[in-house]
Amino acid sequence: MTLDRLKDYPSMWAACRDLAPKLNIGAETLRKWVTQAQADAGERTGPTSEELEEIKRLKRENRDLRETNDILKAAASFFARELDPRNRP
């Protein structure tokens, strides 16, 4: 709806400020949605929604892998101390 009416306003912000209350949302929220819709349509530079989802997934995977790596390092250190013959009575 907002994209269809942008030409009737001097700026995107003016359109969002006018239309947001009619949609019962904040003007900044509407502006972000419009900007993202334009990026998804290739009308504006920036990451698409699919790319943003992929970035989120990769960050989550990276965090999980780092946690797993830390656990494995701690376990390796523990078992190395347990198996060290110098620590046996």
N, C-alpha and C positions, 0 to 999 in steps of 0.2 A: 504494500500500500504506500509506504513512504517512498520507495524507489520510483513509483509511478508519479508521485507528486513533487519530486525534487525540483523539476523545472519551474514550478509555480512559486518557488522561494528563492531569495537571494543567496542562500547558503544551505549546506546540509544541516548545520546547527540550528538555523532558523526553522527549518522544516521539522526537525526533531523536537525542538522546544514547543512548537505549535501542535504537533500530532501526538506526542507522548502522553499528555493528560487524557486525550480521547481514547487511548489504548490502555490507560490505567497503569503506565510504567514510567520510569524516570527517563528524562531526555538523554542522559549520558548512556543509559542502557540501550535505548533505541539507536543512538548514534553508533555505538559499537556493533550492534546487529547489522545496521545498514553497511557499515564499513566492511564487515566480514562477508556479507552477501555480495558486495562488489568485488571483493578479492576472490571469492568462490566463482564468480562469473567471469573473472579475468579482466574486469574493468579497472582494477586497482592493483598495485603491487602489494606483495605481502603473502604470507603463508595462507593456504586454503584451509578449510576446516579439516580435510583429510590429512593434510600435512601436520596440522596442530595435534591431531589425535595420534599420529605416528610419533611425533616428538614426545608427547606424554607417555606413550607406551615404552619408547626407548629409554626415557629417563627412569621410569619405574623399573624396567628390566636392569638397567645399569645399577640402580640402588640395591636391588635384590642380589645381583652378582657381587657387588662390593661387600654386602653383609655376609654372604656365603664365603667369600674369600677370607674375610676377617675370622670367621668361625674356624675355617680350615687351618689358617695360620696358628690360631690359638691351640687347636687340637694337636697339630704337628709339634708345636713347642712343648706341650704337655707330655706327649708320648716320647719325645726325644729325651726329656729329663728322666722319665721313668725307665727308659732303656739304657741310659748312660751307666756303664759299669763302674765308674768312679763314685757314683752315688749309692752303691750297694754296701751294706755293712759286712 
